[in-house]
Amino acid sequence: MGHPPRKTPAGQGPPGRRGGHHPYGGRGRGPAKPANTENTMSTVAAPPRPIVDPAAVPARADVMDVRRLYSTSAGQEPQTFGSLGNTLDSTLLQALDKMGFEYMSPVQQKVLTQLPSLTSDCLVQAKTGTGKTAAFLLPAIQNLLQGNAPPRGKVGILVICPTRELALQIAKEADGITACLTRKMECHTAFGGTARSSNLNKFLNGNPTILVATPGRLNDLLGEETVRDKFSHIKTVVLDEADRMLDQGFAPDIHKILKRIPSKNDGWQGMCFSATLPEKVNDVVKCVLYPGYTSLSTIDANEAPTIDRVPQYSIIVPSMTQMFTTLQALIETEYEQNPQDFKAIVFGTTANGVALLYDLYKKSLPQFRMFELHSRMAQNARTRTTNEFKDTSSGILFASDVVGRGMDFPNVGLVIQLGLPSAAEQYIHRVGRTARAGKDGRAVTVLYSNEAFFVHTNRALPIKPYPTDLSSKLAQYQPVIDKAFTQVEEESKAKAYQAFLGYNKTFAKKLQLSLANLVAVANEYSRTMGCPEPPLIERKTIGKMGLKGVPGLNIGSRRQ
Ligand SMILES: Nc1ncnc2c1ncn2[C@@H]1O[C@H](COP(=O)(O)OP(=O)(O)OP(=O)(O)O)[C@@H](O)[C@H]1O
């Protein structure tokens, strides 16, 4: 860690080549169409680039260096995008060069050189932060450029992903990749939390060729015939974070979406990408992939699914009363070890729990720039914070899983998880917010003793005990935490308490806690927050949580 400020990517890209005569200005076969300068998304600015021989430039920690993703000892050699002159349009190569993408990452190389054709159905697994976004965008866009473009205003590529933040990020990368086409290719987004009517109008009145959407809003918009009509010439459907898109939470929406767009028999390409593809995904991918689809993976069967360069540690806290002081001590310790450009993400288990952590630590760690990001925030605040944390060189983001998958915050050197990850996949994706695109990073998970089973039951994860003993520091931080809690609103504590109960109730069996003991632990948590008695919970909420009749709860209304 301790990266100096981001510098310009080193090296020169592939030699520029001339574009041709397809609708978007590349060299495909479609008829040329008038230039359209309208584009709803911002384009990625091209950084100034030094004219130097890339081979002469040693790998620097501050430069996105995907060459570090290759195991040269295993005979894997990085290739430049420039070597793909026969596969990718010159305008795409030009744009990649501007983006600072010189060498293909392993997953990009696999997809672009090993797929039977760029339009083949595929299931692709590669570690977090290794460039999967470009790996699915490039073949899909290239296909449109080589004579398969839909008519103007019709969607050719549909990317479905789990969160709004990720949708914006993917759209931005699509804009970067298409930036050098002589005729702009519009990329639109559709996600909840924004006004439906303006989203709909923008989509209907624009000429979207690419749409990046979250399932709920997309399904909602597809209820309109005029929207469905836009999909009549769909060429590619991508499920990013495919295992998440096909899990119980999202699958119903995905199935409805698939019923509302042209049938798979119409011949569109299906692409499923993720860093985690548990076995059970194979049963469900057939809704977007034909049998005989190509499976590609850059992860060896016996290899840990996380980035090798990330040392992973756990701290098991014997009592709930020590959780907050331990986190304080951990952040201070990590900062002392890597003070330069200290940029970290702390994941909590629930949105209200994360809000509490933010409220607390902004008081107890005033020396850091603090950020919060979770689903209880308004969409514009979420988007603003996402952009600010992408841009900042240092600071601490307290986050829930809205940014657990896919999000690319440059130069995060440390990921902390506080509390039980809901599954190994969730753990892996959160750890993947660090050490992206060849950078270094560290990951520490802080668990309460009943949560320690997570480490023992996930032996494939290389988690070791944290090397520094923090227990001697806790007494010193207790008064700091106690004082900070006096400045945190009671409502924030009450919401965090209720969320804690709700989340841990789901895992009560695994935690080996009876419901009475679960409430006792939650009450200990509330005492640690300085609550004189457990926060009130409404009777009907207790019923909904399945905690009716459990001793230790304080029943009543918090509303005055
Ligand atoms: N060939 C490349 N050269 C340089 N940088 C790259 C290259 N490909 C991708 N990147 C950069 O690497 C970072 C990670 O890429 P991306 O977000 O696509 O990873 P991912 O594999 O989709 O991660 P996750 O599994 O977390 O979704 C981004 O900042 C991206 O711009």
The ligand as a Gaussian input file, in Angstrom:
#p B3LYP/6-31G(d) Opt

LIG

0 1
 N       -6.157000      -4.559000     -20.090000
 C       -6.179000      -3.673000     -19.110000
 N       -5.139000      -2.852000     -18.887000
 C       -5.150000      -1.959000     -17.864000
 N       -6.166000      -1.811000     -17.000000
 C       -7.229000      -2.615000     -17.176000
 C       -7.293000      -3.575000     -18.228000
 N       -8.471000      -4.218000     -18.143000
 C       -9.124000      -3.684000     -17.099000
 N       -8.393000      -2.727000     -16.526000
 C       -8.768000      -1.931000     -15.330000
 O       -8.759000      -2.837000     -14.262000
 C       -9.754000      -2.496000     -13.313000
 C      -10.610000      -3.723000     -12.990000
 O      -11.369000      -4.103000     -14.124000
 P      -12.868000      -4.647000     -13.979000
 O      -13.644000      -3.734000     -13.089000
 O      -13.386000      -4.910000     -15.329000
 O      -12.595000      -6.002000     -13.200000
 P      -13.575000      -7.238000     -12.932000
 O      -12.827000      -8.458000     -13.258000
 O      -14.879000      -7.016000     -13.627000
 O      -13.756000      -7.135000     -11.359000
 P      -14.947000      -7.671000     -10.418000
 O      -14.831000      -9.162000     -10.360000
 O      -14.684000      -7.032000      -9.116000
 O      -16.236000      -7.245000     -11.074000
 C      -10.526000      -1.345000     -13.917000
 O      -10.026000      -0.137000     -13.371000
 C      -10.206000      -1.423000     -15.371000
 O      -10.292000      -0.158000     -15.980000

